[in-house]
Amino acid sequence: MKTKDNKDLQQRIQELLSNNYKETKEFHKKSTEEIYEEINIYHQELEFQNWELMRIREQLEKTKKHFELLYFDAPVGYATYNSDYIINSANHSLGALIGIEANEMTGRKITEFIHPDSQDFFWFHQNQLLKEGFNSSCELQLQYQKKSVWVKIDSNLFQEDNKTQIRTVFINISKEKAQQYLLEKQHKLTLQITNCDNVDELLQTSLQAAIDLIDMESGAIFTLDEQNRQLLLKYQIGLVDQQCELLKTLDEKNPHFRLIMKHETVYGDKNSVSMRMVETCRPEGVKSYAIIPLVQAKNIIGALMLYQYHSNILEPEKRQAIETISAVIAQTLAREMAYKRLQESEQKYRSLFQNTAVGIFRTKSTGKALHINPAMAKILGLPPDAEPVTDFNDLENILNVEPLRRVDFIELLKRHKSVNYFEFEARHFSGKNIWLSLSARISRQYDDGSFLIDGFVTDITQNKMVEKAYQYEKYLAQQYLDVAQIMLLTLDTEQRISSINPKGCQILGYSREEIIGKNWFDNFLVSDEIEKVQSIYNRLFKEELESLDYFENLIRRKDGSTRLIAWHNSYLRDDNKQIIGLFSSGEDITERRAAELSLAESERNFRLLFENSPLGTYIADREGNILDGNPALLNILGSPSLEATKKINVLTFPPLVKNGYADSFRECLKDGEIKAIQVPYHSKWGKSLFLSCYIV
């Protein structure tokens, strides 16, 4: 029904009920049926209107309940109160914020729930709202009994029953405040850490910062002893002696150690599984703890452990902050360890520089010496009071026998930046020439083109002498091989010749083409020896003999003559170590056998010379034991026999030690040089002598 019709109906009913005369007069004119019908129509219309009003009321009730739920169960706190701050209503979220039922807040002043430190902020907020009328917001702390929480409030005004009311929303910002506080605290602690003067102070300050940052009471820093697989207590704050003794050394048996070596960071309280696991090794009375591995370059270098004697739940923000501090501690420990390694390395280098037997130097490319070690000074024969640096200002002319070798050395350095085993002849300060081997590199270059040279020097004079002797010996050996006519050949498993060298062809008197593929035993052995030699070789191929290193037999030449050959044999094997042939070297000893007879005669002659020499002569080993002596020696010493003389040790016999002979003997063994000395000697058999000796 339309609103206008409803109003007309209401007006007519009102007129009827008020006994309007005119209307009454009209009713008298109508019949009873007409009046009844009209009233019935009005009745139906009133029922329909009543039903519509009930439907609207039901909708309003639902809407009211919806907004009440929205108000009371909103995720933020709501409260309304009057200008006297008496609370009219508060929702459940506000009550839950401070730990009170919402209906218990009604009728109480809102200021009862404001922290004393925040009262001024609240009054300023309210005064600004009431006086100026615009919406206002601020941050303050709510408090009820022992619980407190930081909130941000926004308020506005509204009118109810012609009275000014205040509506305020409370948003929990405790987490943000805790983070802000933590950041401020962390910043303050960081400033303290950065102002530390040394590593010890830095680590102690960092440990105290870690304890303060997450409200712990004690803590310790451990370093890892990798060699012994142990964590060693390095710094501690707040631990008593008994606790320090408990945590002094942690090893594989300790649960703390195992957790740390797994790179596990553990936080817990007395009810946590990990706390029960470490129950036997934690300090007495600890109820909360943090175990943080100290990691540098993915390697464990230590651990940070923090303890609290009351339950202390560590929020993620605090954990993140403490891990930041632990990273600082890890970097500091790593820097300290690196510094110690650097010191140790420097000490080792200095010890190496001073005590090594190799000469070490630093010079400029211009020829000026900057540093040389004692070994270098000894190699060059510098006197003890010499100043090496001032004595080598011109290396080209002072040190090098051939100055151009220095020029060659510098050119090689410029080209390759380093030079290895550069050999040159140098002047010894005694006046003799020595040979040196030099390895060096350019360590620094200057804008003017000059550079620093670091290098090593070894005295190779003896090596040069040995090399010269070796070359001579090699020459002699080659000459000997040419004279001895060494034969080299290989036999396959069928005893056929698979290869032979030219010397072998020359000895046999055949060309190579005539020899290759022929059976060795059928074609080149003396018939009387074929069976014996072939039997030995067959046993070799079957590995019935371990080896036949030396063997002699006659061979038959092309011209029918025979030669005596001394053989040395070895197996040829494939990758599976199966025998595939025999390698033999044969030396024609036909003439040598005759020479051996002559050599034996020469040895007898040498022995006669030794025995009959007028000079006392002896032979001793490196331990000073006399091995042999001639009669002249026995006569000089007054020794009763050679056996009695052999009991003298030239290194330990007191008269020889006293007169310095033993020292000369040792020097001869050490440097290989001939020693000529004159010494007094009192023989154990009563003779007093003054001897002129040569030790070789």
C-alpha positions as CSV (number, residue, x, y, z in Angstrom):
1,M,0.0,0.0,0.0
2,K,1.3,3.4,-0.9
3,T,2.3,5.8,1.9
4,K,-0.3,8.4,0.9
5,D,-3.1,5.8,1.1
6,N,-1.9,4.7,4.5
7,K,-2.0,8.3,5.7
8,D,-5.5,8.8,4.4
9,L,-6.7,5.6,6.1
10,Q,-5.2,6.7,9.4
11,Q,-6.9,10.1,9.1
12,R,-10.3,8.6,8.5
13,I,-10.0,6.1,11.4
14,Q,-8.9,9.0,13.6
15,E,-11.9,10.9,12.6
16,L,-14.2,8.0,13.4
17,L,-12.6,7.4,16.7
18,S,-12.9,11.1,17.7
19,N,-16.6,11.0,17.1
20,N,-16.4,13.6,14.4
21,Y,-19.9,14.8,14.1
22,K,-20.0,15.2,10.4
23,E,-18.7,11.7,9.8
24,T,-21.1,10.4,12.3
25,K,-23.9,12.0,10.6
26,E,-22.8,10.4,7.3
27,F,-22.7,7.0,9.1
28,H,-26.4,7.4,10.0
29,K,-27.2,7.8,6.4
30,K,-25.5,4.5,5.5
31,S,-26.9,1.1,6.0
32,T,-25.4,-1.4,8.5
33,E,-24.1,-3.6,5.6
34,E,-22.3,-0.7,4.0
35,I,-20.7,0.3,7.3
36,Y,-19.6,-3.2,8.0
37,E,-18.1,-3.7,4.6
38,E,-16.2,-0.4,4.9
39,I,-14.9,-1.3,8.4
40,N,-13.9,-4.8,7.1
41,I,-11.8,-3.2,4.4
42,Y,-10.2,-0.9,6.9
43,H,-9.4,-3.9,9.1
44,Q,-7.7,-5.9,6.3
45,E,-5.7,-2.9,5.4
46,L,-4.5,-2.5,9.0
47,E,-3.5,-6.2,9.2
48,F,-1.5,-5.9,6.0
49,Q,0.2,-2.8,7.4
50,N,1.0,-4.5,10.7
51,W,2.5,-7.5,8.8
52,E,4.7,-5.0,6.8
53,L,5.8,-3.3,10.0
54,M,6.8,-6.6,11.6
55,R,8.8,-7.6,8.5
56,I,10.7,-4.3,8.7
57,R,11.3,-4.7,12.4
58,E,12.7,-8.2,11.8
59,Q,15.1,-6.8,9.1
60,L,16.1,-4.0,11.5
61,E,16.8,-6.6,14.2
62,K,19.1,-8.6,11.8
63,T,20.9,-5.5,10.8
64,K,21.4,-4.5,14.4
65,K,22.7,-7.9,15.3
66,H,25.0,-7.8,12.3
67,F,26.5,-4.5,13.3
68,E,26.7,-5.6,16.9
69,L,28.8,-8.6,15.8
70,L,30.8,-6.4,13.6
71,Y,31.4,-4.1,16.5
72,F,32.1,-6.6,19.3
73,D,34.1,-9.1,17.3
74,A,36.0,-6.7,15.1
75,P,39.8,-7.5,14.8
76,V,40.6,-4.1,16.4
77,G,39.4,-2.7,19.7
78,Y,36.4,-0.2,19.9
79,A,35.1,1.8,22.8
80,T,32.6,4.6,23.2
81,Y,32.6,6.9,26.1
82,N,31.3,10.3,27.1
83,S,33.1,13.6,27.8
84,D,33.7,12.4,31.4
85,Y,35.5,9.4,29.9
86,I,32.9,6.9,31.3
87,I,32.8,3.9,29.0
88,N,29.4,3.2,27.5
89,S,30.5,0.2,25.5
90,A,33.6,-1.7,24.5
91,N,34.1,-4.6,22.2
92,H,35.6,-8.0,22.8
93,S,38.9,-7.2,21.0
94,L,39.6,-4.3,23.3
95,G,39.0,-6.5,26.3
96,A,41.2,-9.2,24.9
97,L,44.0,-6.7,24.3
98,I,44.4,-5.9,28.0
99,G,43.0,-9.2,29.5
100,I,39.5,-8.2,30.7
101,E,36.0,-9.0,29.7
102,A,34.4,-6.2,27.6
103,N,31.3,-5.9,29.8
104,E,33.5,-5.3,32.9
105,M,34.8,-2.2,31.2
106,T,31.4,-0.6,30.9
107,G,30.8,2.2,33.5
108,R,34.5,2.6,34.3
109,K,36.7,5.4,33.1
110,I,38.8,4.8,30.1
111,T,41.7,6.5,31.9
112,E,41.9,3.5,34.3
113,F,43.2,1.4,31.4
114,I,45.8,4.0,30.2
115,H,49.4,3.4,31.3
116,P,50.7,6.2,33.7
117,D,53.5,7.0,31.2
118,S,50.9,7.5,28.5
119,Q,48.3,9.6,30.4
120,D,49.6,12.9,29.1
121,F,49.5,11.7,25.5
122,F,45.9,10.6,26.0
123,W,44.8,14.0,27.6
124,F,46.4,15.9,24.8
125,H,44.7,13.7,22.3
126,Q,41.3,14.1,23.9
127,N,41.6,17.9,24.5
128,Q,42.5,18.4,20.8
129,L,39.5,16.3,19.8
130,L,37.0,18.0,22.1
131,K,38.2,21.6,21.4
132,E,38.9,21.5,17.7
133,G,36.4,18.7,16.8
134,F,38.4,17.0,14.1
135,N,39.6,13.4,14.1
136,S,42.8,12.8,16.0
137,S,45.2,9.9,16.5
138,C,48.2,9.0,18.7
139,E,50.2,6.1,20.1
140,L,50.0,5.1,23.8
141,Q,50.3,2.2,26.1
142,L,47.3,0.4,27.7
143,Q,47.6,-1.4,30.9
144,Y,45.5,-3.7,33.1
145,Q,46.9,-5.4,36.1
146,K,50.3,-6.9,34.9
147,K,49.6,-6.8,31.2
148,S,50.4,-3.8,29.0
149,V,50.2,-3.3,25.3
150,W,51.1,-0.6,22.8
151,V,48.2,0.7,20.7
152,K,47.5,3.4,18.1
153,I,44.2,5.2,18.7
154,D,41.9,7.1,16.3
155,S,39.0,9.0,17.8
156,N,36.0,11.0,16.5
157,L,32.9,12.7,18.1
158,F,29.2,11.8,17.6
159,Q,26.0,13.0,19.2
160,E,23.6,10.7,21.1
161,D,20.6,12.0,23.1
162,N,21.9,15.5,22.5
163,K,25.1,14.6,24.3
164,T,28.6,14.5,22.9
165,Q,30.1,11.1,22.8
166,I,33.5,9.9,21.8
167,R,34.2,6.8,19.6
168,T,37.8,5.4,19.7
169,V,39.4,2.6,17.7
170,F,42.4,0.8,19.3
171,I,45.0,-0.9,16.9
172,N,47.6,-3.2,18.5
173,I,51.1,-2.0,17.5
174,S,53.1,-3.9,20.2
175,K,54.9,-5.9,17.6
176,E,56.0,-2.8,15.7
177,K,57.0,-1.1,18.9
178,A,59.0,-4.1,20.0
179,Q,60.7,-4.1,16.6
180,Q,61.4,-0.4,16.9
181,Y,62.8,-0.8,20.4
182,L,64.9,-3.7,19.2
183,L,66.3,-1.8,16.3
184,E,67.1,1.2,18.6
185,K,68.7,-1.1,21.0
186,Q,70.6,-2.9,18.3
187,H,71.8,0.4,16.8
188,K,73.0,1.5,20.3
189,L,74.8,-1.7,20.8
190,T,76.3,-1.5,17.3
191,L,77.7,1.9,18.1
192,Q,79.3,0.5,21.3
193,I,80.8,-2.4,19.2
194,T,82.2,-0.1,16.6
195,N,83.9,2.1,19.2
196,C,86.0,-0.9,20.5
197,D,89.7,-0.5,20.3
198,N,90.9,-4.1,20.1
199,V,89.6,-7.6,19.3
200,D,89.2,-8.7,22.9
201,E,87.2,-5.6,23.8
202,L,85.1,-6.1,20.7
203,L,84.3,-9.7,21.5
204,Q,83.5,-8.9,25.1
205,T,81.3,-6.0,24.1
206,S,79.6,-8.1,21.4
207,L,78.9,-10.8,24.0
208,Q,77.4,-8.3,26.4
209,A,75.3,-6.8,23.5
210,A,74.0,-10.2,22.7
211,I,73.0,-10.8,26.3
212,D,71.3,-7.4,26.6
213,L,69.6,-7.6,23.2
214,I,67.4,-10.6,24.1
215,D,67.2,-10.0,27.8
216,M,69.5,-12.9,28.9
217,E,71.6,-13.0,32.0
218,S,74.8,-14.9,31.0
219,G,76.6,-16.1,28.0
220,A,79.8,-17.5,26.5
221,I,81.8,-17.4,23.2
222,F,83.5,-20.6,22.1
223,T,86.2,-21.2,19.5
224,L,86.6,-24.4,17.5
225,D,89.8,-26.4,17.8
226,E,89.6,-28.2,14.5
227,Q,92.6,-30.4,15.2
228,N,91.2,-31.9,18.4
229,R,87.5,-31.5,17.4
230,Q,86.6,-29.4,20.5
231,L,84.9,-26.2,21.4
232,L,87.0,-24.2,23.8
233,L,85.5,-21.5,26.1
234,K,87.1,-18.2,25.1
235,Y,84.9,-15.4,26.7
236,Q,82.1,-15.6,29.3
237,I,79.9,-13.1,31.1
238,G,77.8,-14.0,34.2
239,L,78.9,-17.6,34.6
240,V,80.2,-18.8,38.0
241,D,83.3,-20.9,38.3
242,Q,81.4,-24.2,38.4
243,Q,79.5,-23.3,35.2
244,C,82.8,-22.3,33.5
245,E,84.3,-25.6,34.5
246,L,81.3,-27.4,33.0
247,L,81.6,-25.5,29.7
248,K,85.4,-25.3,29.5
249,T,85.7,-27.9,26.8
250,L,83.0,-29.3,24.7
251,D,83.6,-32.4,22.4
252,E,81.8,-35.0,20.4
253,K,80.2,-36.5,23.6
254,N,78.5,-33.2,24.4
255,P,75.0,-32.5,22.9
256,H,75.8,-28.8,22.5
257,F,78.8,-29.7,20.3
258,R,76.8,-32.0,18.1
259,L,74.1,-29.4,17.6
260,I,76.6,-26.8,16.6
261,M,78.6,-28.9,14.2
262,K,75.3,-29.6,12.4
263,H,75.0,-25.8,11.8
264,E,71.8,-25.9,13.9
265,T,70.6,-22.8,15.7
266,V,68.5,-23.7,18.8
267,Y,66.3,-21.6,21.0
268,G,64.3,-23.1,23.8
269,D,63.0,-23.0,27.4
270,K,62.6,-25.6,30.1
271,N,59.7,-27.3,28.4
272,S,61.4,-27.8,25.0
273,V,62.6,-31.1,23.6
274,S,66.1,-29.6,22.9
275,M,66.4,-28.4,26.5
276,R,65.7,-31.9,27.8
277,M,68.2,-33.2,25.4
278,V,71.0,-30.9,26.8
279,E,69.8,-31.3,30.4
280,T,73.0,-33.0,31.5
281,C,75.4,-30.3,30.2
282,R,73.6,-27.0,30.7
283,P,74.5,-24.7,33.6
284,E,72.4,-25.3,36.7
285,G,69.2,-23.2,37.0
286,V,69.0,-22.3,33.3
287,K,65.4,-22.2,32.0
288,S,65.9,-20.4,28.7
289,Y,68.8,-20.6,26.3
290,A,70.1,-19.9,22.8
291,I,72.7,-21.8,21.0
292,I,74.0,-20.1,17.8
293,P,76.8,-21.6,15.6
294,L,79.4,-19.0,14.5
295,V,79.9,-19.5,10.8
296,Q,82.4,-17.9,8.4
297,A,82.6,-18.9,4.7
298,K,80.2,-21.9,5.5
299,N,82.6,-23.3,8.1
300,I,82.0,-23.5,11.8
301,I,84.6,-21.5,13.7
302,G,82.9,-21.3,17.1
303,A,79.6,-20.9,19.0
304,L,77.6,-18.3,21.0
305,M,75.6,-19.6,23.9
306,L,73.2,-17.4,26.0
307,Y,71.4,-18.4,29.2
308,Q,68.5,-17.1,31.2
309,Y,67.4,-18.2,34.7
310,H,63.7,-17.6,34.0
311,S,61.5,-18.4,31.1
312,N,62.1,-16.1,28.2
313,I,60.2,-16.7,25.0
314,L,62.3,-15.4,22.1
315,E,60.2,-13.8,19.4
316,P,61.4,-14.0,15.7
317,E,62.5,-10.4,15.8
318,K,64.8,-11.1,18.7
319,R,66.1,-14.2,17.1
320,Q,66.9,-12.2,13.9
321,A,68.7,-9.5,15.9
322,I,70.8,-12.0,17.9
323,E,71.8,-13.8,14.7
324,T,72.9,-10.4,13.3
325,I,75.1,-10.0,16.5
326,S,76.4,-13.5,16.1
327,A,77.4,-12.7,12.5
328,V,79.5,-9.7,13.9
329,I,81.1,-12.0,16.5
330,A,81.8,-14.6,13.8
331,Q,83.5,-12.0,11.6
332,T,85.5,-10.7,14.6
333,L,86.6,-14.2,15.5
334,A,87.5,-15.0,11.9
335,R,89.5,-11.7,11.8
336,E,91.3,-12.6,15.0
337,M,92.0,-16.1,13.8
338,A,93.3,-14.7,10.4
339,Y,95.4,-12.2,12.3
340,K,96.9,-15.0,14.4
341,R,97.5,-17.1,11.3
342,L,99.2,-14.0,9.7
343,Q,101.4,-13.6,12.8
344,E,102.3,-17.3,12.8
345,S,102.9,-17.1,9.1
346,E,105.0,-14.0,9.5
347,Q,106.9,-15.7,12.4
348,K,107.5,-18.8,10.2
349,Y,108.6,-16.6,7.3
350,R,110.9,-14.6,9.5
351,S,112.3,-17.9,11.0
352,L,112.6,-19.3,7.5
353,F,114.3,-16.1,6.2
354,Q,116.8,-16.1,9.1
355,N,117.5,-19.8,9.5
356,T,117.1,-21.5,6.1
357,A,120.2,-22.8,4.3
358,V,119.0,-21.2,1.1
359,G,120.0,-17.6,0.4
360,I,117.1,-15.2,0.2
361,F,117.4,-11.6,-1.1
362,R,115.5,-8.5,-2.2
363,T,117.1,-6.1,-4.6
364,K,116.2,-3.3,-7.0
365,S,116.6,-3.8,-10.7
366,T,119.1,-1.0,-10.5
367,G,121.5,-3.2,-8.6
368,K,121.0,-2.0,-5.1
369,A,120.5,-4.8,-2.4
370,L,117.8,-4.1,0.1
371,H,117.7,-7.4,2.2
372,I,119.7,-10.6,2.4
373,N,119.4,-13.3,4.9
374,P,122.3,-14.9,6.9
375,A,122.5,-17.9,4.6
376,M,123.0,-15.5,1.6
377,A,125.7,-13.7,3.6
378,K,127.4,-17.0,4.3
379,I,127.2,-18.2,0.7
380,L,129.0,-15.0,-0.4
381,G,131.5,-15.2,2.5
382,L,130.6,-11.9,4.1
383,P,132.5,-11.2,7.3
384,P,130.4,-11.0,10.5
385,D,130.8,-7.2,10.8
386,A,130.0,-6.5,7.2
387,E,126.9,-4.4,6.2
388,P,125.4,-6.5,3.3
389,V,123.2,-3.7,2.0
390,T,125.9,-1.1,1.7
391,D,128.4,-3.7,0.3
392,F,126.0,-4.5,-2.7
393,N,125.1,-1.2,-4.3
394,D,126.3,-2.3,-7.7
395,L,125.6,-6.0,-8.2
396,E,126.5,-6.0,-11.9
397,N,130.1,-5.2,-11.2
398,I,130.6,-6.4,-7.6
399,L,128.9,-9.8,-7.6
400,N,128.9,-11.0,-11.2
401,V,132.2,-12.3,-12.6
402,E,130.6,-11.6,-16.0
403,P,128.5,-8.4,-15.7
404,L,126.6,-9.2,-18.9
405,R,125.0,-12.2,-17.1
406,R,123.3,-9.7,-14.8
407,V,122.0,-7.8,-17.9
408,D,120.7,-11.2,-19.3
409,F,119.0,-11.9,-16.0
410,I,117.2,-8.5,-15.9
411,E,116.1,-8.9,-19.5
412,L,114.6,-12.3,-18.8
413,L,112.8,-10.9,-15.8
414,K,111.3,-8.0,-17.9
415,R,110.1,-10.5,-20.5
416,H,108.8,-13.3,-18.3
417,K,108.2,-11.6,-14.9
418,S,110.0,-14.5,-13.2
419,V,113.2,-16.6,-13.8
420,N,114.0,-20.0,-12.5
421,Y,117.4,-21.7,-12.0
422,F,119.4,-18.9,-13.6
423,E,123.1,-20.0,-13.2
424,F,126.0,-17.6,-13.1
425,E,129.5,-17.3,-11.7
426,A,129.9,-15.0,-8.8
427,R,132.7,-13.5,-6.7
428,H,133.2,-14.9,-3.2
429,F,134.5,-12.4,-0.7
430,S,137.5,-14.6,-0.1
431,G,138.5,-13.9,-3.7
432,K,137.5,-17.3,-5.3
433,N,134.8,-17.7,-7.8
434,I,131.6,-19.7,-7.0
435,W,128.7,-20.9,-9.0
436,L,125.2,-19.8,-7.9
437,S,121.7,-20.8,-9.1
438,L,119.1,-18.0,-8.8
439,S,115.3,-18.1,-9.0
440,A,113.5,-14.8,-8.7
441,R,110.4,-12.8,-9.6
442,I,109.3,-9.2,-9.9
443,S,107.4,-8.3,-6.8
444,R,106.7,-4.7,-7.5
445,Q,107.0,-2.2,-10.4
446,Y,107.6,1.5,-10.2
447,D,106.5,4.3,-12.5
448,D,110.1,5.0,-13.5
449,G,110.4,1.5,-15.0
450,S,112.5,0.0,-12.1
451,F,111.2,-2.9,-10.1
452,L,111.8,-4.9,-6.9
453,I,113.2,-8.4,-7.2
454,D,112.6,-11.2,-4.7
455,G,114.5,-14.4,-5.0
456,F,116.4,-17.4,-3.8
457,V,120.0,-18.3,-4.3
458,T,121.8,-21.7,-3.8
459,D,125.5,-22.4,-4.0
460,I,125.9,-24.9,-6.8
461,T,129.7,-24.9,-6.9
462,Q,129.8,-28.5,-5.7
463,N,127.0,-29.4,-8.2
464,K,129.1,-27.9,-11.0
465,M,132.1,-29.9,-9.9
466,V,130.0,-33.0,-9.8
467,E,128.4,-32.2,-13.1
468,K,131.8,-31.7,-14.6
469,A,132.9,-35.0,-13.2
470,Y,129.6,-36.6,-14.4
471,Q,130.2,-35.3,-17.9
472,Y,133.7,-36.7,-17.8
473,E,132.4,-40.0,-16.5
474,K,129.7,-40.0,-19.1
475,Y,132.3,-39.5,-21.7
476,L,134.4,-42.3,-20.3
477,A,131.3,-44.5,-20.1
478,Q,130.4,-43.8,-23.7
479,Q,134.0,-44.6,-24.7
480,Y,133.8,-47.8,-22.6
481,L,130.5,-48.8,-24.2
482,D,132.0,-48.2,-27.6
483,V,135.0,-50.3,-26.7
484,A,132.9,-53.0,-24.9
485,Q,130.6,-53.4,-27.9
486,I,127.3,-53.7,-25.9
487,M,124.7,-55.9,-27.7
488,L,120.9,-55.2,-27.2
489,L,118.3,-57.7,-28.5
490,T,114.8,-58.9,-27.8
491,L,113.4,-62.4,-28.2
492,D,109.7,-63.3,-28.6
493,T,108.1,-66.3,-26.9
494,E,109.2,-68.5,-29.9
495,Q,112.8,-67.6,-29.2
496,R,113.1,-65.6,-32.4
497,I,115.0,-62.3,-32.6
498,S,112.5,-59.4,-32.9
499,S,115.0,-56.6,-32.6
500,I,118.7,-56.0,-32.3
501,N,120.9,-52.9,-32.2
502,P,123.8,-52.1,-34.6
503,K,126.5,-53.1,-32.1
504,G,124.8,-56.5,-31.9
505,C,124.9,-56.8,-35.6
506,Q,128.6,-55.8,-35.6
507,I,129.4,-58.4,-32.9
508,L,127.6,-61.2,-34.8
509,G,129.0,-60.2,-38.1
510,Y,125.6,-60.2,-39.8
511,S,123.4,-57.5,-41.3
512,R,120.1,-56.7,-39.4
513,E,118.0,-58.2,-42.2
514,E,119.9,-61.5,-41.9
515,I,119.2,-61.6,-38.1
516,I,115.6,-60.5,-37.5
517,G,113.2,-63.5,-37.3
518,K,115.9,-66.1,-36.9
519,N,115.9,-68.5,-33.9
520,W,118.5,-67.3,-31.5
521,F,119.6,-70.7,-30.2
522,D,119.7,-72.5,-33.6
523,N,121.7,-69.9,-35.4
524,F,123.9,-68.0,-33.0
525,L,125.0,-70.3,-30.2
526,V,127.9,-72.7,-30.0
527,S,126.5,-76.2,-30.5
528,D,127.9,-77.4,-27.2
529,E,126.0,-74.8,-25.2
530,I,122.6,-74.8,-27.1
531,E,120.9,-77.4,-25.0
532,K,122.1,-75.9,-21.7
533,V,121.2,-72.3,-22.6
534,Q,117.9,-73.2,-24.2
535,S,116.8,-75.1,-21.1
536,I,117.5,-72.0,-18.9
537,Y,115.6,-69.7,-21.3
538,N,112.7,-72.1,-21.5
539,R,112.4,-72.0,-17.7
540,L,112.6,-68.2,-17.8
541,F,109.7,-68.0,-20.2
542,K,107.7,-70.4,-18.0
543,E,108.6,-68.2,-15.0
544,E,110.0,-71.3,-13.3
545,L,113.0,-69.0,-12.5
546,E,112.4,-65.7,-10.8
547,S,115.2,-64.0,-12.8
548,L,118.5,-64.6,-14.5
549,D,120.2,-61.3,-13.9
550,Y,123.6,-62.4,-15.1
551,F,124.7,-65.2,-17.4
552,E,127.7,-65.9,-19.7
553,N,127.9,-68.0,-22.8
554,L,129.7,-68.3,-26.1
555,I,128.1,-67.1,-29.4
556,R,129.0,-68.0,-32.9
557,R,129.8,-65.3,-35.4
558,K,129.2,-65.4,-39.2
559,D,132.8,-66.0,-39.8
560,G,132.7,-69.0,-37.5
561,S,134.6,-67.4,-34.6
562,T,133.3,-67.3,-31.1
563,R,132.9,-64.5,-28.5
564,L,132.2,-64.7,-24.8
565,I,129.2,-62.6,-24.0
566,A,128.0,-61.5,-20.5
567,W,124.1,-61.3,-20.5
568,H,121.7,-59.3,-18.3
569,N,118.1,-60.3,-18.9
570,S,114.6,-58.9,-18.0
571,Y,111.0,-59.8,-19.0
572,L,108.9,-57.9,-21.5
573,R,105.2,-57.9,-20.4
574,D,101.9,-56.7,-21.8
575,D,99.3,-54.7,-20.0
576,N,98.0,-57.9,-18.4
577,K,101.5,-58.6,-17.1
578,Q,101.8,-61.6,-19.3
579,I,105.3,-62.4,-20.7
580,I,105.6,-61.5,-24.3
581,G,109.4,-61.6,-24.7
582,L,112.8,-61.2,-23.2
583,F,115.1,-58.2,-23.3
584,S,118.8,-59.0,-23.1
585,S,121.9,-56.8,-23.1
586,G,125.1,-58.6,-23.9
587,E,128.6,-57.4,-23.3
588,D,131.5,-58.9,-25.2
589,I,133.8,-59.7,-22.4
590,T,136.3,-61.7,-24.4
591,E,138.9,-59.0,-24.0
592,R,137.7,-57.9,-20.6
593,R,138.3,-61.4,-19.2
594,A,141.9,-61.0,-20.1
595,A,141.8,-57.4,-18.7
596,E,140.5,-58.7,-15.4
597,L,143.6,-60.8,-15.0
598,S,145.7,-57.7,-15.6
599,L,143.6,-55.7,-13.1
600,A,144.0,-58.3,-10.4
601,E,147.7,-57.9,-11.0
602,S,147.5,-54.1,-10.7
603,E,145.5,-54.4,-7.4
604,R,148.2,-56.6,-6.0
605,N,150.7,-53.9,-7.0
606,F,148.6,-51.2,-5.3
607,R,148.4,-53.2,-2.1
608,L,152.2,-53.6,-2.2
609,L,152.5,-49.8,-2.6
610,F,150.1,-49.2,0.4
611,E,151.9,-51.7,2.6
612,N,155.3,-50.4,1.8
613,S,154.6,-46.6,1.8
614,P,156.9,-44.6,4.2
615,L,153.8,-42.4,5.0
616,G,151.4,-43.5,7.7
617,T,148.1,-44.1,6.0
618,Y,144.7,-45.3,7.2
619,I,141.2,-45.7,5.8
620,A,138.2,-44.9,8.1
621,D,134.4,-44.9,7.6
622,R,132.1,-41.9,8.2
623,E,131.7,-42.9,11.9
624,G,135.4,-42.5,12.4
625,N,136.1,-46.3,12.7
626,I,139.5,-47.2,11.3
627,L,139.1,-50.0,8.7
628,D,142.7,-50.4,7.5
629,G,146.2,-49.0,8.1
630,N,149.6,-49.6,6.7
631,P,152.7,-50.7,8.6
632,A,154.1,-47.2,8.5
633,L,151.1,-46.0,10.5
634,L,151.5,-48.7,13.1
635,N,155.2,-47.8,13.4
636,I,154.5,-44.0,13.8
637,L,151.9,-44.6,16.5
638,G,153.9,-47.4,18.2
639,S,150.9,-49.6,17.8
640,P,151.4,-53.3,18.5
641,S,149.0,-54.5,15.8
642,L,146.5,-53.5,13.2
643,E,143.7,-54.9,15.3
644,A,144.8,-52.6,18.2
645,T,144.9,-49.6,15.9
646,K,141.4,-50.4,14.6
647,K,140.0,-49.9,18.1
648,I,140.8,-46.2,17.8
649,N,137.9,-44.0,16.7
650,V,139.2,-40.7,15.2
651,L,136.0,-38.9,16.2
652,T,135.8,-39.9,19.9
653,F,139.4,-40.8,20.8
654,P,140.2,-38.2,23.5
655,P,143.7,-37.1,22.3
656,L,142.3,-36.6,18.8
657,V,139.4,-34.7,20.1
658,K,141.6,-32.5,22.3
659,N,144.1,-31.6,19.5
660,G,141.3,-30.7,17.0
661,Y,141.9,-33.6,14.7
662,A,138.4,-34.9,15.2
663,D,136.9,-31.5,14.3
664,S,138.9,-31.4,11.1
665,F,137.7,-34.9,10.3
666,R,134.1,-33.8,10.7
667,E,134.6,-30.7,8.5
668,C,136.1,-32.9,5.8
669,L,133.0,-35.1,6.0
670,K,130.7,-32.1,5.8
671,D,132.2,-30.0,3.0
672,G,134.2,-32.6,1.2
673,E,137.3,-30.5,1.1
674,I,140.9,-31.7,1.8
675,K,142.0,-30.7,5.3
676,A,145.7,-30.1,6.0
677,I,146.6,-29.8,9.7
678,Q,149.5,-30.1,12.1
679,V,148.8,-31.3,15.5
680,P,150.6,-32.7,18.6
681,Y,149.7,-36.3,19.4
682,H,150.3,-38.5,22.4
683,S,149.9,-42.1,21.4
684,K,148.1,-44.4,23.6
685,W,151.2,-46.6,23.4
686,G,153.4,-43.9,24.9
687,K,154.7,-41.9,21.9
688,S,154.6,-38.1,21.8
689,L,154.5,-36.8,18.3
690,F,153.9,-33.7,16.2
691,L,152.0,-34.9,13.1
692,S,151.5,-33.2,9.7
693,C,148.2,-34.7,8.4
694,Y,146.1,-34.6,5.3
695,I,142.5,-35.7,5.6
696,V,140.8,-36.6,2.4
